[in-house]
Amino acid sequence: MLLALACVALAATAVETEARQILDQLLRVDTSHGNETAALQPVLARFQQAGIRAQILESAPGRGNLIARVPGTGKKRPLLLLAHIDVVPVEGQPWTVPPFQPTEKDGFLYARGVSDDKAMAAAFTAIALEAARGPQKLSRDLIVALTAGEETGGLVGVRWLAQNHRDLLDAELALNEGGSLLVAPDLSRMEAVQIGVAEKTFQSYHLTVKGKGGHSSVPPTDVDPVVTLARALQRIGELRFPAKVTPEAREGIALSARYEKPPLSDALKRVADTGTVSPEDDALISKDRLANAQLRTTCVTTMLKAAPQDNVLPTTAEATVNCRILPDETREQTQTKLAQAIGDAAVDLKPTEDFYSAKPSPIAGAVNDAVHAAARAVWGDVAVVHAMGTGATDSRHLREVGIQSYGLGGAPGTREDARAGRAAHGADERRPIRWIGDGVRFLREVTLQLAR
């Protein structure tokens, strides 16, 4: 027994070491504006050297998607391990370290993509390599998909693969980003594991107001497109969608109540306990950006465009409003409420491209059981809760084609870093070094629980 446990520990350490090597390789490649193929070439070489069938499929020049398959016994249908390797841009952000050079400082690893989503990509790669080198096959094929363009909708990544190479993704279950591993502020312990079973629908709307144009020295006396648009955007900014508790978000709200301070914590606890939101509690919760996003559809202006030069009157004033819609509400309902709030026929309101929405994955089942077992194996008695993501992930494309997809965390982090903007999409994106290995062990254990 002791020898067996020692072998398991050594295997886990080897996977952690290889995952960190792969992570550093991925972090050194700037994939903020494409270039995924270049980042994936060393990963492809690792798979090929291990005798694993793997390929890079480009949806456009440089926009590579790596697909690798480790054969199992076929007793169970395949398990898809999905992670994207594109990242958001860093231009204009106040980084204190080079964003594409992994830097260890004060106990943290800094780099763009260390939390979103290259740590998960590195972990899944190392886990698959270990499985391929092992003496016994798993009960499922492991499909590793490292993809492009998630941050811009997955159009050159998972959505393109689902439309053009559906057979390569054919799996019963998928593990992806969209959950989290929350560490205590002092980095002493794991506080909670969140499983993402649903996410809000991503939908943007384009607003346009027409004008006559001309010279800025003779302003319009009738319709000023910029002023008209500004009024519309102010009304949208003041719009509050109804607050409600969805089944997928309820456990996450209860977890938040444990870590917030009164009176917010008290309001969140009442909401989680009752499943309803009183006007008094809503008044408190709506002031906290993270808690507010869990309870309602939100819409916010993100882009503006008018004249090309300062002495030219615009012929059009345009804006993009991005909405994150609760799973039980529709795009059409949201558009109707926006139009009612604007209340001006001069403002043309149209939805942008459909980014897909899909029904939540079941809360109960094999993945739920595997995550609970893995969390106990790695951290002992730790809270495991289900959550609704306020952002969008590639899981929506998988759910759309019938693959039950679940969000996990691959790189443990703190709530404090998330609030301070040092996590996904923020400057000085970072993760505590001492916990990166735990993230790999957790994902490895979940994978083995599902595929043994």
C-alpha positions in Angstrom: 0.0 0.0 0.0 2.8 2.5 0.9 4.6 1.7 -2.3 1.5 2.3 -4.3 0.9 5.6 -2.6 4.5 6.6 -3.2 4.1 5.8 -6.9 1.0 7.9 -7.1 2.8 10.8 -5.5 5.7 10.5 -7.8 3.4 10.4 -10.9 1.6 13.5 -9.7 4.9 15.4 -9.2 6.0 14.4 -12.7 2.8 15.7 -14.2 3.2 19.0 -12.2 6.7 19.4 -13.5 5.8 18.8 -17.1 2.7 21.0 -16.9 4.9 23.9 -15.6 7.3 23.4 -18.4 4.5 23.5 -21.0 2.9 26.5 -19.3 6.1 28.5 -19.5 6.4 27.7 -23.2 2.9 28.8 -23.8 3.2 32.0 -21.8 6.2 33.1 -23.8 4.2 33.3 -27.0 2.0 36.4 -27.6 -1.4 35.0 -28.7 -3.3 38.2 -28.0 -3.8 38.9 -31.7 -3.8 35.4 -33.2 -0.5 33.4 -33.6 -1.9 30.3 -31.9 -0.2 28.0 -34.4 3.2 29.2 -33.3 2.3 28.6 -29.6 1.0 25.1 -30.4 4.0 23.7 -32.4 6.0 22.7 -29.3 3.0 21.1 -27.8 2.3 19.2 -31.0 5.9 18.0 -30.9 5.5 16.6 -27.3 2.4 14.7 -28.4 4.1 13.3 -31.4 7.2 12.2 -29.4 4.9 10.4 -27.1 3.3 8.5 -30.0 -0.1 10.3 -29.6 -2.1 11.0 -32.7 -2.3 14.8 -32.9 -2.7 17.6 -35.5 -3.1 21.3 -35.8 -6.0 22.5 -37.8 -6.0 26.2 -38.9 -9.3 28.0 -39.4 -7.3 30.9 -40.9 -3.6 31.6 -41.3 -1.9 31.3 -37.9 -5.2 30.5 -36.1 -4.3 26.9 -35.1 -6.4 24.4 -33.1 -4.6 21.4 -31.8 -6.5 18.1 -31.5 -4.9 15.1 -29.8 -6.5 11.8 -28.9 -5.2 9.2 -26.3 -7.1 6.0 -27.0 -8.8 4.2 -24.2 -10.5 0.9 -24.0 -13.8 2.2 -25.4 -15.8 1.1 -22.4 -17.1 4.6 -22.0 -17.5 7.4 -24.5 -14.7 9.9 -24.8 -13.8 12.8 -22.4 -12.9 16.1 -24.0 -10.3 18.2 -22.2 -10.7 21.7 -23.7 -8.6 24.9 -23.1 -8.0 28.0 -25.2 -4.6 29.4 -25.8 -5.5 32.8 -27.1 -5.4 35.7 -24.7 -6.8 39.3 -24.5 -4.6 42.2 -25.5 -2.3 44.0 -23.1 -2.1 47.4 -24.9 -2.8 50.3 -22.6 -2.6 48.2 -19.4 -0.1 49.3 -16.6 1.9 46.0 -16.3 4.8 46.1 -13.9 6.5 43.0 -15.6 6.8 42.0 -19.3 3.4 40.4 -20.0 4.7 37.7 -22.3 7.7 36.7 -20.1 6.7 34.5 -17.2 8.0 36.2 -14.1 8.2 34.9 -10.5 7.9 37.7 -8.0 6.8 37.7 -4.3 5.5 34.2 -4.5 3.4 34.8 -7.7 3.8 33.8 -11.3 3.0 36.8 -13.5 2.1 36.6 -17.2 -0.8 37.2 -19.6 -2.8 34.0 -19.8 -1.5 32.4 -16.6 -5.0 32.2 -15.3 -7.0 32.5 -18.5 -6.4 29.9 -19.9 -2.9 28.6 -20.5 -2.5 26.9 -17.1 -5.4 24.7 -17.9 -4.1 24.0 -21.4 -0.7 23.0 -19.9 -2.3 20.8 -17.3 -4.5 18.9 -19.7 -1.6 18.4 -22.0 0.6 16.9 -19.2 -2.3 14.7 -18.0 -2.9 13.3 -21.5 0.8 12.7 -22.0 0.9 10.8 -18.7 -2.1 8.7 -19.7 -0.5 7.8 -23.0 2.8 6.7 -21.4 1.1 4.6 -18.7 0.9 0.8 -18.8 -2.9 0.6 -18.7 -5.5 2.3 -20.9 -8.3 4.4 -19.4 -11.9 3.5 -20.0 -12.4 6.6 -22.2 -10.5 8.1 -25.0 -9.0 11.4 -23.9 -9.5 14.2 -26.5 -7.3 17.2 -25.9 -8.4 20.4 -27.7 -6.3 23.5 -27.4 -8.1 26.1 -29.4 -7.9 29.6 -30.9 -10.1 32.7 -30.6 -12.1 32.0 -27.5 -11.7 35.6 -26.4 -13.4 36.8 -29.6 -16.2 34.3 -29.6 -14.6 31.0 -30.6 -15.4 31.7 -34.3 -12.0 30.5 -35.4 -11.8 27.9 -32.6 -14.4 25.7 -31.0 -17.3 27.0 -33.1 -15.3 26.4 -36.3 -14.3 22.9 -35.1 -17.9 22.1 -34.2 -19.1 23.2 -37.6 -16.3 21.6 -39.7 -14.7 18.8 -37.7 -17.5 17.7 -35.4 -16.2 14.1 -35.3 -12.9 15.2 -33.7 -14.8 16.7 -30.8 -17.3 13.8 -30.4 -17.4 13.2 -26.6 -19.9 12.5 -23.9 -18.5 15.0 -21.4 -16.2 18.0 -21.6 -14.1 19.8 -19.0 -13.3 23.4 -19.8 -12.7 26.7 -18.0 -15.6 28.4 -16.3 -15.2 27.2 -12.7 -12.7 28.3 -10.1 -10.3 27.2 -7.3 -10.5 29.8 -4.6 -7.5 30.1 -2.2 -7.6 31.9 1.2 -6.2 35.5 1.1 -3.1 34.4 3.0 -2.6 31.5 0.6 -2.8 29.1 3.5 -5.6 26.8 2.3 -8.1 26.0 -0.4 -11.4 27.7 0.4 -13.7 26.4 -2.3 -14.1 24.6 -5.6 -16.7 25.9 -8.0 -18.1 23.8 -10.9 -19.5 25.9 -13.7 -22.8 24.3 -14.9 -24.2 27.3 -16.7 -23.3 30.7 -18.0 -24.9 33.9 -19.1 -25.7 34.4 -22.8 -23.3 36.8 -24.4 -25.0 39.2 -26.8 -24.0 42.6 -28.1 -26.3 45.2 -29.7 -25.3 47.8 -32.2 -26.9 51.3 -31.8 -26.8 53.8 -34.7 -28.1 57.3 -35.1 -27.9 59.1 -38.5 -26.9 62.7 -39.0 -26.5 65.1 -41.9 -22.8 65.7 -41.4 -21.0 68.8 -42.5 -18.6 71.3 -40.9 -18.4 71.5 -37.1 -18.5 75.3 -37.2 -22.2 75.0 -38.0 -23.7 72.4 -35.6 -27.1 70.8 -36.4 -30.2 72.5 -35.0 -32.4 69.4 -35.3 -31.0 65.9 -34.7 -27.5 65.8 -33.3 -26.5 62.1 -33.6 -24.0 62.1 -30.8 -26.3 63.8 -28.3 -29.2 61.5 -29.3 -26.9 58.5 -28.9 -25.6 59.8 -25.6 -29.1 60.1 -24.2 -29.9 56.5 -25.3 -26.8 55.2 -23.7 -27.5 57.0 -20.4 -31.0 55.4 -20.3 -29.4 52.0 -20.9 -26.9 52.7 -18.1 -29.8 53.5 -15.8 -31.7 50.4 -16.8 -31.9 47.7 -14.1 -33.2 44.2 -15.2 -35.2 42.3 -12.6 -33.2 40.4 -9.9 -33.8 36.7 -9.6 -32.1 33.5 -8.3 -31.4 30.9 -10.9 -30.9 27.3 -9.7 -27.4 27.2 -11.2 -26.3 30.4 -9.3 -27.8 29.7 -5.9 -24.9 27.7 -4.4 -22.4 30.3 -5.7 -24.4 33.1 -4.0 -24.4 31.1 -0.7 -20.6 30.7 -1.0 -20.1 34.4 -1.6 -22.1 35.1 1.6 -19.5 33.3 3.6 -16.7 35.5 2.5 -18.3 39.0 2.2 -18.8 41.3 5.1 -22.1 42.6 6.6 -24.5 43.9 5.4 -23.7 42.4 2.0 -23.1 39.0 3.4 -26.4 39.0 5.3 -28.3 40.0 2.1 -26.6 37.3 0.1 -27.4 34.7 2.7 -31.1 35.6 2.8 -31.2 35.5 -1.0 -29.5 32.0 -1.1 -31.7 30.7 1.7 -35.0 31.8 0.3 -34.3 31.8 -3.4 -35.9 35.3 -3.7 -34.6 38.8 -3.7 -36.4 41.5 -1.7 -36.2 45.1 -2.7 -34.1 45.8 0.4 -31.6 43.1 -0.3 -31.5 44.1 -4.0 -30.6 47.6 -3.0 -27.5 46.3 -1.2 -26.5 43.6 -3.7 -26.8 45.9 -6.7 -24.0 48.1 -5.4 -21.5 45.2 -5.5 -20.5 44.5 -9.1 -19.7 40.8 -8.6 -22.8 39.9 -6.6 -25.1 42.0 -8.9 -23.9 40.1 -12.0 -25.1 36.8 -10.4 -28.7 38.0 -10.0 -29.6 39.8 -13.2 -29.1 40.4 -16.8 -26.6 43.2 -17.3 -26.0 45.6 -20.3 -23.1 48.0 -20.5 -21.7 50.3 -23.3 -18.3 49.1 -24.4 -17.6 50.9 -27.8 -18.3 54.3 -29.3 -17.7 55.7 -32.8 -18.6 59.1 -34.4 -16.8 61.5 -36.7 -13.3 60.7 -38.2 -11.9 64.1 -37.4 -12.5 66.9 -34.8 -13.8 69.5 -37.3 -16.3 67.1 -39.0 -19.8 66.5 -38.0 -20.6 62.8 -37.9 -23.0 61.3 -40.4 -23.5 58.4 -38.0 -22.9 58.0 -34.3 -22.5 54.4 -33.2 -22.2 52.4 -30.0 -21.9 48.8 -29.0 -23.8 47.6 -25.9 -22.7 44.3 -24.5 -25.3 42.3 -22.5 -24.9 39.2 -20.4 -28.3 37.5 -20.2 -29.5 35.1 -17.5 -29.9 31.5 -18.8 -33.7 31.7 -18.5 -34.1 34.9 -20.4 -33.8 35.5 -24.2 -32.0 37.9 -26.5 -35.4 39.0 -27.9 -36.7 39.9 -24.4 -33.5 41.8 -23.7 -33.7 43.7 -27.0 -37.3 44.7 -26.2 -36.3 46.1 -22.8 -33.4 48.0 -24.3 -35.7 49.6 -27.0 -38.3 50.5 -24.3 -35.6 52.1 -22.2 -34.2 54.1 -25.1 -37.7 55.3 -26.2 -36.4 57.1 -29.3 -37.2 55.9 -32.9 -34.1 57.8 -34.1 -31.9 55.2 -32.5 -31.6 52.0 -34.6 -31.0 49.0 -32.4 -29.8 45.7 -33.8 -28.2 42.6 -32.4 -24.7 41.7 -33.5 -23.7 38.2 -34.5 -25.3 35.3 -32.6 -22.8 34.0 -30.1 -25.0 31.0 -29.2 -26.6 30.1 -25.9 -27.4 26.7 -24.7 -29.1 24.9 -21.8 -27.1 24.4 -18.6 -25.4 21.1 -18.0 -27.0 18.8 -15.4 -25.9 19.7 -11.8 -26.0 16.0 -10.7 -24.0 13.3 -12.5 -20.6 11.8 -13.2 -18.7 15.1 -13.3 -20.3 16.4 -10.1 -19.2 13.1 -8.4 -15.7 13.2 -9.8 -15.1 16.8 -8.8 -16.3 16.1 -5.2 -14.0 13.1 -5.0 -11.0 14.9 -6.6 -11.4 17.9 -4.2 -11.5 15.5 -1.2 -8.4 13.6 -2.5 -6.4 16.8 -3.0 -7.6 19.1 -0.2 -9.7 17.1 2.2 -12.8 18.8 3.6 -13.4 21.7 1.2 -16.6 23.3 -0.1 -17.6 22.3 -3.6 -20.4 24.4 -5.1 -22.1 24.8 -8.5 -21.9 28.1 -10.2 -23.3 30.2 -13.1 -20.6 32.0 -15.0 -21.2 35.7 -15.7 -18.7 35.6 -18.6 -18.9 33.5 -21.7 -16.8 30.4 -22.5 -16.5 27.9 -25.4 -18.7 25.5 -23.4 -21.7 27.1 -25.0 -20.6 25.8 -28.4 -20.2 22.3 -27.0 -23.6 22.4 -25.2 -25.1 23.6 -28.5 -24.1 20.3 -30.2 -25.1 18.1 -27.3 -21.8 17.7 -25.3 -22.3 18.2 -21.6 -19.6 20.7 -20.7 -18.5 21.7 -17.2 -16.4 24.6 -16.1 -13.5 24.0 -13.7 -10.5 26.0 -12.5 -7.0 25.1 -13.4 -4.9 27.7 -11.6 -6.0 28.5 -8.0 -6.3 32.2 -7.1 -7.7 34.5 -4.6 -10.9 36.6 -4.6 -8.7 39.6 -3.7 -6.7 39.4 -7.0 -10.0 39.1 -8.9 -11.4 42.2 -7.3 -8.1 44.1 -7.8 -7.9 43.2 -11.5 -4.9 41.0 -11.2 -6.6 37.9 -12.6 -8.2 37.2 -16.0 -8.0 40.1 -18.5 -6.3 42.4 -16.0 -2.8 44.0 -15.8 -0.3 42.0 -13.8 -2.4 38.8 -14.3 -0.9 36.4 -11.7 -1.3 33.2 -9.8 0.3 32.0 -6.5 3.2 29.7 -7.4 2.7 27.3 -4.5 -0.8 26.5 -5.7 -0.2 25.9 -9.4 0.8 22.3 -8.8 -2.4 21.7 -6.8 -4.4 22.9 -9.8 -2.7 20.3 -11.9 -3.3 17.6 -9.4 -6.9 18.5 -9.1 -7.5 18.4 -12.8 -5.6 15.1 -13.0 -7.7 13.5 -10.3 -11.0 14.7 -11.9 -9.8 13.2 -15.3 -8.9 9.9 -13.7 -12.1 9.7 -11.7 -14.1 10.1 -15.0 -11.9 7.9 -17.2 -10.6 5.1 -15.1 
